[in-house]
Amino acid sequence: GGIRTGGDIAKAVACGADAVMVGAPLAAASDAPGGGWHWGLNGGHADLPRADRVRVEPVGTLEEVLVGPSHRSDGRTNLAGGLRRAMASCGYPTLKELQKAELTVTPVDR
C-alpha cells in the first residue's frame, strides 16, 4: 500500500478521493525538512504512536518530485506529470471527471 507515483494518485482519485497523502514521495526530496525520514504506514509501534520511522533515499529536489523534470523511470519524480499522463491515457480531462470513473474490481490470482 501507500502512494508512491502519479499513477497511484490517479487510482486514488478514480476511487473518489478528494485528497491524497503523499508522505514518502515528499520525504524523498533532497530538500525536504525531514532529511529523508518519514513515518511508515502502520501504527503498531508501542513507543512511536504513528509507526516506525522509515528512511528513504533522495530522488531529486521537491520541485522535481512534484513537477519534474523527471530523470528516473520508476515514477517517483514528476508526480503531477504522472497524474496528467494517467488521466490522458484513460480519457479524463479533469480530476472531477476522473473521480467519476467506472471501475472494475477483479480478484487477484495467487
Contacts in CASP RR format, 6 or more apart in sequence:
PFRMAT RR
TARGET T0000
AUTHOR 0000-0000-0000
METHOD contacts of the structure
MODEL  1
GGIRTGGDIAKAVACGADAVMVGAPLAAASDAPGGGWHWGLNGGHADLPR
ADRVRVEPVGTLEEVLVGPSHRSDGRTNLAGGLRRAMASCGYPTLKELQK
AELTVTPVDR
1 41 0 8 1.000
2 8 0 8 1.000
2 24 0 8 1.000
2 41 0 8 1.000
3 9 0 8 1.000
3 12 0 8 1.000
3 20 0 8 1.000
3 21 0 8 1.000
3 22 0 8 1.000
3 23 0 8 1.000
3 24 0 8 1.000
3 25 0 8 1.000
4 24 0 8 1.000
4 25 0 8 1.000
4 75 0 8 1.000
4 76 0 8 1.000
5 25 0 8 1.000
5 74 0 8 1.000
5 75 0 8 1.000
5 76 0 8 1.000
5 79 0 8 1.000
5 82 0 8 1.000
6 75 0 8 1.000
6 79 0 8 1.000
6 80 0 8 1.000
6 81 0 8 1.000
6 82 0 8 1.000
6 83 0 8 1.000
6 86 0 8 1.000
7 75 0 8 1.000
7 82 0 8 1.000
7 83 0 8 1.000
7 86 0 8 1.000
9 20 0 8 1.000
9 22 0 8 1.000
9 79 0 8 1.000
9 82 0 8 1.000
9 83 0 8 1.000
9 86 0 8 1.000
10 82 0 8 1.000
10 83 0 8 1.000
10 86 0 8 1.000
10 87 0 8 1.000
10 90 0 8 1.000
10 98 0 8 1.000
11 86 0 8 1.000
12 20 0 8 1.000
13 20 0 8 1.000
13 83 0 8 1.000
13 95 0 8 1.000
13 98 0 8 1.000
13 99 0 8 1.000
14 90 0 8 1.000
14 98 0 8 1.000
14 99 0 8 1.000
14 101 0 8 1.000
14 103 0 8 1.000
15 103 0 8 1.000
16 99 0 8 1.000
17 99 0 8 1.000
18 99 0 8 1.000
22 79 0 8 1.000
23 38 0 8 1.000
24 38 0 8 1.000
24 40 0 8 1.000
24 54 0 8 1.000
24 56 0 8 1.000
25 65 0 8 1.000
25 76 0 8 1.000
25 79 0 8 1.000
26 32 0 8 1.000
26 38 0 8 1.000
26 62 0 8 1.000
26 65 0 8 1.000
27 34 0 8 1.000
27 35 0 8 1.000
27 36 0 8 1.000
27 37 0 8 1.000
27 38 0 8 1.000
27 56 0 8 1.000
28 36 0 8 1.000
28 56 0 8 1.000
28 57 0 8 1.000
28 58 0 8 1.000
28 59 0 8 1.000
28 60 0 8 1.000
28 65 0 8 1.000
28 76 0 8 1.000
29 58 0 8 1.000
29 59 0 8 1.000
29 60 0 8 1.000
29 61 0 8 1.000
29 62 0 8 1.000
29 64 0 8 1.000
29 65 0 8 1.000
30 58 0 8 1.000
30 59 0 8 1.000
30 60 0 8 1.000
30 61 0 8 1.000
30 62 0 8 1.000
31 61 0 8 1.000
31 62 0 8 1.000
32 62 0 8 1.000
36 55 0 8 1.000
36 56 0 8 1.000
36 58 0 8 1.000
37 53 0 8 1.000
37 54 0 8 1.000
37 55 0 8 1.000
37 56 0 8 1.000
38 53 0 8 1.000
38 54 0 8 1.000
38 56 0 8 1.000
39 48 0 8 1.000
39 50 0 8 1.000
39 51 0 8 1.000
39 52 0 8 1.000
39 53 0 8 1.000
39 54 0 8 1.000
40 50 0 8 1.000
40 51 0 8 1.000
40 52 0 8 1.000
40 53 0 8 1.000
40 54 0 8 1.000
41 51 0 8 1.000
42 51 0 8 1.000
42 52 0 8 1.000
43 49 0 8 1.000
43 50 0 8 1.000
43 51 0 8 1.000
44 51 0 8 1.000
45 51 0 8 1.000
45 52 0 8 1.000
59 65 0 8 1.000
59 72 0 8 1.000
59 76 0 8 1.000
59 77 0 8 1.000
60 77 0 8 1.000
64 70 0 8 1.000
64 71 0 8 1.000
64 77 0 8 1.000
64 78 0 8 1.000
65 76 0 8 1.000
65 77 0 8 1.000
65 78 0 8 1.000
65 79 0 8 1.000
66 78 0 8 1.000
66 79 0 8 1.000
66 80 0 8 1.000
67 78 0 8 1.000
67 79 0 8 1.000
67 80 0 8 1.000
67 81 0 8 1.000
68 77 0 8 1.000
68 78 0 8 1.000
68 80 0 8 1.000
68 81 0 8 1.000
69 77 0 8 1.000
69 78 0 8 1.000
70 77 0 8 1.000
70 78 0 8 1.000
71 77 0 8 1.000
75 82 0 8 1.000
87 93 0 8 1.000
87 94 0 8 1.000
87 95 0 8 1.000
87 98 0 8 1.000
90 98 0 8 1.000
90 101 0 8 1.000
92 98 0 8 1.000
92 101 0 8 1.000
END
